[in-house]
Amino acid sequence: MAKVKRLRNGEGAGSGRSGPAVWGRMEVHFRTQAGVTQAELARALNVERSLVSKFESGDRVPDLKHAEDADAFLDAGGALVELWKETDWYPQVEHPDWFERRARMDAEATAVYVYQTQTFPGLLQTYEYALALFGQVEVDEVAEERVRARLSRQVRFQKSDGPTLVAILDESCFRNVVGSPWIMREQCEHLLNEASRAHVHIHVVPAAFPYLVPPNTSMSLLTLPDGVRWVYSESLDSGHFIGDPAAVAMHQQTYDVLRADCLSVSESAALIRDAMERYDRDDQAELRPPPVGQEQLQRQQRRRLHRNRVRVPRPRPRS
């Protein structure tokens, strides 16, 4: 534990080493001390070896569950968990100008209530899911910076004493494939892990419940430390805040009725688990090679298409 304190204070960590790099170095220390390889740790924690490698090199920020699981498996005595909680994982991030106010609210809110349709809310997204979303509209460097900024909002909600987070998810969030079946499978598993926290509650509005009347759009209700409540929603590139008490009370009532009528937490977990298993099967089907006969047929079709393809002459480059 003394070593954790020295590293936290910057002693022995080397100049310029980031928080993720310091934590990764600590995992390497305890893993080496336990005589465990990266591959063995990955298998024990049911994650990809490449992900463990990124955590240990400081290229990716581990979530609290990984810190807890690695700490227990490597018999680190709580050091990895304590260091995770004390690390400033995202010291420098930039949100879009129109989102800054919402980000500040997330940083101090005592409770956040979310209704989300089409895509999972930012406070519950995995790195891969968020990157796949941003990658649709941004170049790689910008997308990665946006992902870092989004994940920075999640850290305080992942702590044991984090603020209340209630998320009501329309079933469309599970049906819209973002990235790949593997990304969707990992996202569903992440939801189940987050829902295991005492202060996080996840409900699902199934498509089979047509009598439910959800809000017209995704929205959040945020309670600040002074007791003031706000309603937040978004258009294409703008954030909208409602602070009028009467309007907030109306939206809160709509949310409370929807929460009472949708699936319970345990029923929602079962639906999420079914979705995760379905995406797991889809992912395995993508990895599985086609039968020999089907593969030969595909090759013949490719050869036939190649021979029948119209050749378009390319202009010669001028010297």
C-alpha atoms as a printed R data frame, in Angstrom:
    type eleno elety resid chain resno       x       y       z
1   ATOM     1    CA   MET     A     1   0.000   0.000   0.000
2   ATOM     2    CA   ALA     A     2   2.911   2.343   0.642
3   ATOM     3    CA   LYS     A     3   3.947   1.864  -2.960
4   ATOM     4    CA   VAL     A     4   0.473   2.992  -4.071
5   ATOM     5    CA   LYS     A     5   0.877   6.221  -2.083
6   ATOM     6    CA   ARG     A     6   4.334   6.889  -3.519
7   ATOM     7    CA   LEU     A     7   3.078   6.433  -7.053
8   ATOM     8    CA   ARG     A     8   0.019   8.562  -6.395
9   ATOM     9    CA   ASN     A     9   2.262  11.383  -5.238
10  ATOM    10    CA   GLY     A    10   4.423  11.009  -8.308
11  ATOM    11    CA   GLU     A    11   7.364   9.387  -6.550
12  ATOM    12    CA   GLY     A    12   9.036   6.645  -8.552
13  ATOM    13    CA   ALA     A    13   6.520   6.999 -11.347
14  ATOM    14    CA   GLY     A    14   8.909   8.713 -13.740
15  ATOM    15    CA   SER     A    15   8.483  12.150 -15.233
16  ATOM    16    CA   GLY     A    16   5.397  12.799 -17.317
17  ATOM    17    CA   ARG     A    17   3.755   9.407 -16.706
18  ATOM    18    CA   SER     A    18  -0.034   9.670 -16.960
19  ATOM    19    CA   GLY     A    19  -2.564   8.319 -14.465
20  ATOM    20    CA   PRO     A    20  -3.527   5.389 -16.730
21  ATOM    21    CA   ALA     A    21   0.165   4.535 -17.213
22  ATOM    22    CA   VAL     A    22   0.778   4.546 -13.441
23  ATOM    23    CA   TRP     A    23  -2.202   2.274 -12.830
24  ATOM    24    CA   GLY     A    24  -1.105  -0.035 -15.648
25  ATOM    25    CA   ARG     A    25   2.378  -0.220 -14.161
26  ATOM    26    CA   MET     A    26   0.856  -1.277 -10.845
27  ATOM    27    CA   GLU     A    27  -1.142  -4.043 -12.506
28  ATOM    28    CA   VAL     A    28   2.050  -5.278 -14.176
29  ATOM    29    CA   HIS     A    29   3.756  -5.252 -10.768
30  ATOM    30    CA   PHE     A    30   1.097  -7.385  -9.068
31  ATOM    31    CA   ARG     A    31   0.666  -9.634 -12.113
32  ATOM    32    CA   THR     A    32   4.420 -10.326 -12.271
33  ATOM    33    CA   GLN     A    33   4.547 -10.862  -8.528
34  ATOM    34    CA   ALA     A    34   1.758 -13.445  -8.849
35  ATOM    35    CA   GLY     A    35   3.538 -15.182 -11.743
36  ATOM    36    CA   VAL     A    36   0.607 -14.569 -14.101
37  ATOM    37    CA   THR     A    37   0.918 -13.742 -17.801
38  ATOM    38    CA   GLN     A    38  -1.245 -11.241 -19.651
39  ATOM    39    CA   ALA     A    39  -2.989 -14.078 -21.447
40  ATOM    40    CA   GLU     A    40  -3.742 -15.884 -18.181
41  ATOM    41    CA   LEU     A    41  -5.109 -12.709 -16.598
42  ATOM    42    CA   ALA     A    42  -7.258 -12.049 -19.662
43  ATOM    43    CA   ARG     A    43  -8.717 -15.564 -19.545
44  ATOM    44    CA   ALA     A    44  -9.402 -15.304 -15.814
45  ATOM    45    CA   LEU     A    45 -11.221 -11.975 -16.234
46  ATOM    46    CA   ASN     A    46 -12.953 -13.031 -19.472
47  ATOM    47    CA   VAL     A    47 -11.532 -10.175 -21.560
48  ATOM    48    CA   GLU     A    48  -9.317  -9.951 -24.618
49  ATOM    49    CA   ARG     A    49  -5.564 -10.106 -24.022
50  ATOM    50    CA   SER     A    50  -5.164  -7.019 -26.209
51  ATOM    51    CA   LEU     A    51  -7.374  -5.102 -23.779
52  ATOM    52    CA   VAL     A    52  -5.222  -6.099 -20.796
53  ATOM    53    CA   SER     A    53  -2.178  -4.981 -22.794
54  ATOM    54    CA   LYS     A    54  -3.765  -1.569 -23.444
55  ATOM    55    CA   PHE     A    55  -4.647  -1.166 -19.759
56  ATOM    56    CA   GLU     A    56  -1.101  -1.993 -18.685
57  ATOM    57    CA   SER     A    57   0.511   0.306 -21.243
58  ATOM    58    CA   GLY     A    58  -1.754   3.199 -20.264
59  ATOM    59    CA   ASP     A    59  -3.371   3.380 -23.713
60  ATOM    60    CA   ARG     A    60  -6.834   2.647 -22.311
61  ATOM    61    CA   VAL     A    61  -8.595   3.537 -19.070
62  ATOM    62    CA   PRO     A    62  -9.842   0.437 -17.190
63  ATOM    63    CA   ASP     A    63 -13.275   0.557 -15.627
64  ATOM    64    CA   LEU     A    64 -13.741  -0.059 -11.930
65  ATOM    65    CA   LYS     A    65 -14.945  -3.626 -12.486
66  ATOM    66    CA   HIS     A    66 -11.672  -4.543 -14.171
67  ATOM    67    CA   ALA     A    67  -9.747  -2.981 -11.288
68  ATOM    68    CA   GLU     A    68 -11.821  -4.953  -8.762
69  ATOM    69    CA   ASP     A    69 -11.545  -8.247 -10.658
70  ATOM    70    CA   ALA     A    70  -7.813  -7.869 -11.306
71  ATOM    71    CA   ASP     A    71  -7.206  -6.889  -7.681
72  ATOM    72    CA   ALA     A    72  -9.018  -9.981  -6.417
73  ATOM    73    CA   PHE     A    73  -7.386 -12.394  -8.890
74  ATOM    74    CA   LEU     A    74  -3.867 -11.017  -8.341
75  ATOM    75    CA   ASP     A    75  -4.327 -10.792  -4.564
76  ATOM    76    CA   ALA     A    76  -3.367  -7.106  -4.587
77  ATOM    77    CA   GLY     A    77  -5.016  -6.429  -1.227
78  ATOM    78    CA   GLY     A    78  -7.147  -3.577  -2.512
79  ATOM    79    CA   ALA     A    79  -4.221  -1.573  -3.897
80  ATOM    80    CA   LEU     A    80  -5.436  -1.604  -7.510
81  ATOM    81    CA   VAL     A    81  -8.942  -0.576  -6.483
82  ATOM    82    CA   GLU     A    82  -7.699   2.200  -4.209
83  ATOM    83    CA   LEU     A    83  -5.381   3.555  -6.895
84  ATOM    84    CA   TRP     A    84  -8.223   3.446  -9.446
85  ATOM    85    CA   LYS     A    85 -10.427   5.544  -7.148
86  ATOM    86    CA   GLU     A    86  -7.657   8.061  -6.463
87  ATOM    87    CA   THR     A    87  -6.486   8.476 -10.051
88  ATOM    88    CA   ASP     A    88  -7.491  11.493 -12.116
89  ATOM    89    CA   TRP     A    89  -8.185   9.483 -15.241
90  ATOM    90    CA   TYR     A    90  -9.154  12.357 -17.532
91  ATOM    91    CA   PRO     A    91  -7.265  15.486 -16.409
92  ATOM    92    CA   GLN     A    92  -7.728  17.221 -19.766
93  ATOM    93    CA   VAL     A    93 -10.805  16.694 -21.911
94  ATOM    94    CA   GLU     A    94 -12.802  19.035 -24.109
95  ATOM    95    CA   HIS     A    95 -16.542  18.812 -24.635
96  ATOM    96    CA   PRO     A    96 -18.329  20.558 -27.506
97  ATOM    97    CA   ASP     A    97 -19.206  24.117 -26.497
98  ATOM    98    CA   TRP     A    98 -22.919  23.388 -26.513
99  ATOM    99    CA   PHE     A    99 -22.421  20.407 -24.167
100 ATOM   100    CA   GLU     A   100 -20.158  22.026 -21.554
101 ATOM   101    CA   ARG     A   101 -23.032  23.025 -19.288
102 ATOM   102    CA   ARG     A   102 -24.445  19.487 -19.235
103 ATOM   103    CA   ALA     A   103 -20.987  18.054 -18.480
104 ATOM   104    CA   ARG     A   104 -20.656  20.398 -15.494
105 ATOM   105    CA   MET     A   105 -24.047  19.256 -14.230
106 ATOM   106    CA   ASP     A   106 -23.007  15.593 -14.459
107 ATOM   107    CA   ALA     A   107 -19.933  16.459 -12.390
108 ATOM   108    CA   GLU     A   108 -21.999  17.693  -9.447
109 ATOM   109    CA   ALA     A   109 -25.502  16.187  -9.784
110 ATOM   110    CA   THR     A   110 -26.812  14.129  -6.876
111 ATOM   111    CA   ALA     A   111 -29.191  12.214  -9.161
112 ATOM   112    CA   VAL     A   112 -29.582  11.757 -12.921
113 ATOM   113    CA   TYR     A   113 -32.672  10.226 -14.515
114 ATOM   114    CA   VAL     A   114 -32.342   9.347 -18.203
115 ATOM   115    CA   TYR     A   115 -34.799   8.265 -20.869
116 ATOM   116    CA   GLN     A   116 -33.035   7.141 -24.045
117 ATOM   117    CA   THR     A   117 -34.162   5.907 -27.425
118 ATOM   118    CA   GLN     A   118 -32.215   4.625 -30.475
119 ATOM   119    CA   THR     A   119 -28.762   4.606 -28.818
120 ATOM   120    CA   PHE     A   120 -27.524   3.934 -25.292
121 ATOM   121    CA   PRO     A   121 -26.907   6.995 -23.093
122 ATOM   122    CA   GLY     A   122 -23.387   8.387 -22.876
123 ATOM   123    CA   LEU     A   123 -23.152   7.685 -19.144
124 ATOM   124    CA   LEU     A   124 -23.492   3.951 -19.872
125 ATOM   125    CA   GLN     A   125 -21.554   3.498 -23.115
126 ATOM   126    CA   THR     A   126 -18.453   1.362 -23.519
127 ATOM   127    CA   TYR     A   127 -15.336   2.729 -25.202
128 ATOM   128    CA   GLU     A   128 -15.919   0.653 -28.343
129 ATOM   129    CA   TYR     A   129 -19.602   1.590 -28.612
130 ATOM   130    CA   ALA     A   130 -18.873   5.314 -28.200
131 ATOM   131    CA   LEU     A   131 -15.992   5.138 -30.691
132 ATOM   132    CA   ALA     A   132 -18.213   3.410 -33.250
133 ATOM   133    CA   LEU     A   133 -20.824   6.161 -32.821
134 ATOM   134    CA   PHE     A   134 -18.390   9.052 -33.117
135 ATOM   135    CA   GLY     A   135 -16.514   7.303 -35.902
136 ATOM   136    CA   GLN     A   136 -19.595   7.651 -38.106
137 ATOM   137    CA   VAL     A   137 -19.277  11.442 -38.155
138 ATOM   138    CA   GLU     A   138 -15.731  12.352 -37.061
139 ATOM   139    CA   VAL     A   139 -12.186  11.614 -38.194
140 ATOM   140    CA   ASP     A   140 -10.273   9.187 -35.980
141 ATOM   141    CA   GLU     A   141  -8.374  11.722 -33.869
142 ATOM   142    CA   VAL     A   142 -11.459  13.823 -33.141
143 ATOM   143    CA   ALA     A   143 -13.575  10.718 -32.461
144 ATOM   144    CA   GLU     A   144 -11.073   9.443 -29.887
145 ATOM   145    CA   GLU     A   145 -11.016  12.814 -28.112
146 ATOM   146    CA   ARG     A   146 -14.812  12.870 -28.022
147 ATOM   147    CA   VAL     A   147 -14.833   9.364 -26.557
148 ATOM   148    CA   ARG     A   148 -12.373  10.373 -23.827
149 ATOM   149    CA   ALA     A   149 -14.556  13.344 -22.942
150 ATOM   150    CA   ARG     A   150 -17.675  11.161 -22.828
151 ATOM   151    CA   LEU     A   151 -16.096   8.473 -20.656
152 ATOM   152    CA   SER     A   152 -14.751  11.102 -18.264
153 ATOM   153    CA   ARG     A   153 -18.344  11.795 -17.202
154 ATOM   154    CA   GLN     A   154 -18.827   8.164 -16.154
155 ATOM   155    CA   VAL     A   155 -16.108   7.884 -13.507
156 ATOM   156    CA   ARG     A   156 -18.016   9.338 -10.533
157 ATOM   157    CA   PHE     A   157 -21.043   7.158 -11.340
158 ATOM   158    CA   GLN     A   158 -18.869   4.021 -11.184
159 ATOM   159    CA   LYS     A   159 -17.739   4.663  -7.615
160 ATOM   160    CA   SER     A   160 -19.494   2.924  -4.717
161 ATOM   161    CA   ASP     A   161 -20.660   6.283  -3.335
162 ATOM   162    CA   GLY     A   162 -21.639   7.671  -6.738
163 ATOM   163    CA   PRO     A   163 -24.827   9.622  -7.410
164 ATOM   164    CA   THR     A   164 -28.111   7.943  -8.252
165 ATOM   165    CA   LEU     A   165 -28.385   7.010 -11.922
166 ATOM   166    CA   VAL     A   166 -31.682   5.729 -13.313
167 ATOM   167    CA   ALA     A   167 -31.827   4.868 -17.019
168 ATOM   168    CA   ILE     A   168 -34.995   3.921 -18.892
169 ATOM   169    CA   LEU     A   169 -33.966   2.476 -22.252
170 ATOM   170    CA   ASP     A   170 -36.278   2.039 -25.200
171 ATOM   171    CA   GLU     A   171 -35.875  -1.397 -26.772
172 ATOM   172    CA   SER     A   172 -34.719   0.318 -29.969
173 ATOM   173    CA   CYS     A   173 -31.378   0.883 -28.218
174 ATOM   174    CA   PHE     A   174 -30.840  -2.889 -28.288
175 ATOM   175    CA   ARG     A   175 -32.081  -3.370 -31.847
176 ATOM   176    CA   ASN     A   176 -29.946  -0.701 -33.520
177 ATOM   177    CA   VAL     A   177 -26.584  -2.353 -34.186
178 ATOM   178    CA   VAL     A   178 -23.707   0.047 -33.604
179 ATOM   179    CA   GLY     A   179 -20.343  -1.153 -34.901
180 ATOM   180    CA   SER     A   180 -20.707  -4.927 -34.803
181 ATOM   181    CA   PRO     A   181 -22.412  -7.769 -32.906
182 ATOM   182    CA   TRP     A   182 -19.303  -8.034 -30.708
183 ATOM   183    CA   ILE     A   183 -19.526  -4.361 -29.732
184 ATOM   184    CA   MET     A   184 -23.233  -4.771 -28.967
185 ATOM   185    CA   ARG     A   185 -22.557  -7.906 -26.922
186 ATOM   186    CA   GLU     A   186 -19.914  -6.100 -24.845
187 ATOM   187    CA   GLN     A   187 -22.241  -3.116 -24.434
188 ATOM   188    CA   CYS     A   188 -25.008  -5.343 -23.071
189 ATOM   189    CA   GLU     A   189 -22.596  -6.986 -20.637
190 ATOM   190    CA   HIS     A   190 -21.442  -3.531 -19.525
191 ATOM   191    CA   LEU     A   191 -25.054  -2.571 -18.785
192 ATOM   192    CA   LEU     A   192 -25.465  -5.644 -16.588
193 ATOM   193    CA   ASN     A   193 -22.249  -4.839 -14.723
194 ATOM   194    CA   GLU     A   194 -23.282  -1.228 -14.150
195 ATOM   195    CA   ALA     A   195 -26.761  -2.280 -13.028
196 ATOM   196    CA   SER     A   196 -25.187  -4.382 -10.266
197 ATOM   197    CA   ARG     A   197 -24.194  -1.162  -8.472
198 ATOM   198    CA   ALA     A   198 -26.576  -0.199  -5.670
199 ATOM   199    CA   HIS     A   199 -27.092   3.340  -6.975
200 ATOM   200    CA   VAL     A   200 -27.581   2.419 -10.665
201 ATOM   201    CA   HIS     A   201 -30.995   1.258 -11.887
202 ATOM   202    CA   ILE     A   202 -31.709   0.248 -15.493
203 ATOM   203    CA   HIS     A   203 -35.189  -0.325 -16.909
204 ATOM   204    CA   VAL     A   204 -36.241  -1.292 -20.435
205 ATOM   205    CA   VAL     A   205 -39.347  -0.194 -22.345
206 ATOM   206    CA   PRO     A   206 -40.124  -3.203 -24.571
207 ATOM   207    CA   ALA     A   207 -41.612  -2.717 -28.014
208 ATOM   208    CA   ALA     A   208 -44.360  -5.171 -27.035
209 ATOM   209    CA   PHE     A   209 -45.853  -2.617 -24.598
210 ATOM   210    CA   PRO     A   210 -47.704  -0.273 -27.013
211 ATOM   211    CA   TYR     A   211 -49.812   1.244 -24.238
212 ATOM   212    CA   LEU     A   212 -46.787   2.959 -22.678
213 ATOM   213    CA   VAL     A   213 -46.457   6.662 -23.468
214 ATOM   214    CA   PRO     A   214 -42.761   7.643 -23.406
215 ATOM   215    CA   PRO     A   215 -41.443  11.198 -23.835
216 ATOM   216    CA   ASN     A   216 -41.259  12.520 -27.394
217 ATOM   217    CA   THR     A   217 -37.458  12.435 -27.359
218 ATOM   218    CA   SER     A   218 -34.507  11.298 -25.279
219 ATOM   219    CA   MET     A   219 -34.126  13.428 -22.171
220 ATOM   220    CA   SER     A   220 -32.481  13.659 -18.768
221 ATOM   221    CA   LEU     A   221 -33.668  15.030 -15.442
222 ATOM   222    CA   LEU     A   222 -30.839  16.222 -13.204
223 ATOM   223    CA   THR     A   223 -30.982  17.071  -9.508
224 ATOM   224    CA   LEU     A   224 -28.228  19.416  -8.304
225 ATOM   225    CA   PRO     A   225 -26.851  19.662  -4.741
226 ATOM   226    CA   ASP     A   226 -29.016  22.717  -3.975
227 ATOM   227    CA   GLY     A   227 -32.131  20.698  -4.821
228 ATOM   228    CA   VAL     A   228 -32.799  22.530  -8.082
229 ATOM   229    CA   ARG     A   229 -33.883  20.223 -10.909
230 ATOM   230    CA   TRP     A   230 -33.327  20.624 -14.630
231 ATOM   231    CA   VAL     A   231 -34.631  18.900 -17.755
232 ATOM   232    CA   TYR     A   232 -32.090  18.398 -20.541
233 ATOM   233    CA   SER     A   233 -32.669  17.320 -24.141
234 ATOM   234    CA   GLU     A   234 -30.801  17.602 -27.436
235 ATOM   235    CA   SER     A   235 -31.376  18.506 -31.055
236 ATOM   236    CA   LEU     A   236 -28.809  17.839 -33.798
237 ATOM   237    CA   ASP     A   237 -26.018  19.980 -32.361
238 ATOM   238    CA   SER     A   238 -27.547  21.840 -29.422
239 ATOM   239    CA   GLY     A   239 -28.388  21.158 -25.802
240 ATOM   240    CA   HIS     A   240 -31.644  22.481 -24.351
241 ATOM   241    CA   PHE     A   241 -32.290  23.157 -20.651
242 ATOM   242    CA   ILE     A   242 -35.621  23.647 -18.917
243 ATOM   243    CA   GLY     A   243 -35.570  25.016 -15.380
244 ATOM   244    CA   ASP     A   244 -39.148  26.224 -14.974
245 ATOM   245    CA   PRO     A   245 -40.469  24.312 -11.902
246 ATOM   246    CA   ALA     A   246 -43.881  23.643 -13.446
247 ATOM   247    CA   ALA     A   247 -42.392  22.266 -16.656
248 ATOM   248    CA   VAL     A   248 -39.850  20.193 -14.737
249 ATOM   249    CA   ALA     A   249 -42.620  18.733 -12.554
250 ATOM   250    CA   MET     A   250 -44.608  17.786 -15.667
251 ATOM   251    CA   HIS     A   251 -41.644  15.987 -17.222
252 ATOM   252    CA   GLN     A   252 -40.854  14.297 -13.898
253 ATOM   253    CA   GLN     A   253 -44.409  12.990 -13.693
254 ATOM   254    CA   THR     A   254 -44.175  11.590 -17.225
255 ATOM   255    CA   TYR     A   255 -40.906   9.902 -16.298
256 ATOM   256    CA   ASP     A   256 -42.266   8.456 -13.038
257 ATOM   257    CA   VAL     A   257 -45.332   6.977 -14.786
258 ATOM   258    CA   LEU     A   258 -43.135   5.429 -17.482
259 ATOM   259    CA   ARG     A   259 -40.785   3.969 -14.885
260 ATOM   260    CA   ALA     A   260 -43.713   2.427 -13.001
261 ATOM   261    CA   ASP     A   261 -45.179   0.844 -16.159
262 ATOM   262    CA   CYS     A   262 -42.023  -0.452 -17.894
263 ATOM   263    CA   LEU     A   263 -40.093  -3.597 -17.033
264 ATOM   264    CA   SER     A   264 -38.725  -3.930 -13.514
265 ATOM   265    CA   VAL     A   265 -34.979  -3.937 -12.894
266 ATOM   266    CA   SER     A   266 -34.860  -7.749 -12.753
267 ATOM   267    CA   GLU     A   267 -37.075  -8.161 -15.830
268 ATOM   268    CA   SER     A   268 -34.946  -5.623 -17.677
269 ATOM   269    CA   ALA     A   269 -31.782  -7.514 -16.727
270 ATOM   270    CA   ALA     A   270 -33.289 -10.666 -18.237
271 ATOM   271    CA   LEU     A   271 -34.051  -8.834 -21.495
272 ATOM   272    CA   ILE     A   272 -30.531  -7.370 -21.594
273 ATOM   273    CA   ARG     A   273 -29.081 -10.820 -20.986
274 ATOM   274    CA   ASP     A   274 -31.152 -12.254 -23.852
275 ATOM   275    CA   ALA     A   275 -29.908  -9.494 -26.155
276 ATOM   276    CA   MET     A   276 -26.316 -10.158 -25.074
277 ATOM   277    CA   GLU     A   277 -26.650 -13.872 -25.815
278 ATOM   278    CA   ARG     A   278 -28.224 -13.126 -29.202
279 ATOM   279    CA   TYR     A   279 -25.363 -10.829 -30.178
280 ATOM   280    CA   ASP     A   280 -22.901 -13.421 -28.897
281 ATOM   281    CA   ARG     A   281 -24.413 -15.971 -31.281
282 ATOM   282    CA   ASP     A   282 -24.312 -13.445 -34.139
283 ATOM   283    CA   ASP     A   283 -20.666 -12.704 -33.379
284 ATOM   284    CA   GLN     A   284 -19.761 -16.394 -33.338
285 ATOM   285    CA   ALA     A   285 -21.624 -16.886 -36.615
286 ATOM   286    CA   GLU     A   286 -19.516 -14.148 -38.218
287 ATOM   287    CA   LEU     A   287 -16.315 -15.826 -37.014
288 ATOM   288    CA   ARG     A   288 -17.363 -19.317 -38.091
289 ATOM   289    CA   PRO     A   289 -16.086 -20.297 -41.598
290 ATOM   290    CA   PRO     A   290 -18.811 -21.298 -44.084
291 ATOM   291    CA   PRO     A   291 -19.305 -25.012 -44.948
292 ATOM   292    CA   VAL     A   292 -16.973 -26.372 -47.624
293 ATOM   293    CA   GLY     A   293 -19.688 -26.569 -50.276
294 ATOM   294    CA   GLN     A   294 -20.865 -23.062 -49.583
295 ATOM   295    CA   GLU     A   295 -17.296 -21.742 -49.614
296 ATOM   296    CA   GLN     A   296 -16.635 -23.404 -53.008
297 ATOM   297    CA   LEU     A   297 -19.858 -21.908 -54.376
298 ATOM   298    CA   GLN     A   298 -18.823 -18.474 -53.149
299 ATOM   299    CA   ARG     A   299 -15.415 -18.850 -54.815
300 ATOM   300    CA   GLN     A   300 -17.049 -19.889 -58.109
301 ATOM   301    CA   GLN     A   301 -19.371 -16.909 -57.926
302 ATOM   302    CA   ARG     A   302 -16.452 -14.590 -57.231
303 ATOM   303    CA   ARG     A   303 -14.517 -16.016 -60.205
304 ATOM   304    CA   ARG     A   304 -17.579 -15.702 -62.455
305 ATOM   305    CA   LEU     A   305 -18.147 -12.139 -61.397
306 ATOM   306    CA   HIS     A   306 -14.485 -11.360 -61.982
307 ATOM   307    CA   ARG     A   307 -14.535 -12.708 -65.561
308 ATOM   308    CA   ASN     A   308 -17.780 -10.929 -66.442
309 ATOM   309    CA   ARG     A   309 -16.750  -7.605 -64.926
310 ATOM   310    CA   VAL     A   310 -16.600  -4.708 -67.366
311 ATOM   311    CA   ARG     A   311 -13.102  -3.289 -67.400
312 ATOM   312    CA   VAL     A   312 -12.952   0.475 -67.205
313 ATOM   313    CA   PRO     A   313  -9.692   1.913 -68.602
314 ATOM   314    CA   ARG     A   314  -7.815   4.038 -66.070
315 ATOM   315    CA   PRO     A   315  -6.184   7.255 -67.211
316 ATOM   316    CA   ARG     A   316  -2.406   7.043 -67.305
317 ATOM   317    CA   PRO     A   317  -0.600   9.476 -65.039
318 ATOM   318    CA   ARG     A   318   1.183  12.200 -66.901
319 ATOM   319    CA   SER     A   319   4.931  12.315 -66.506
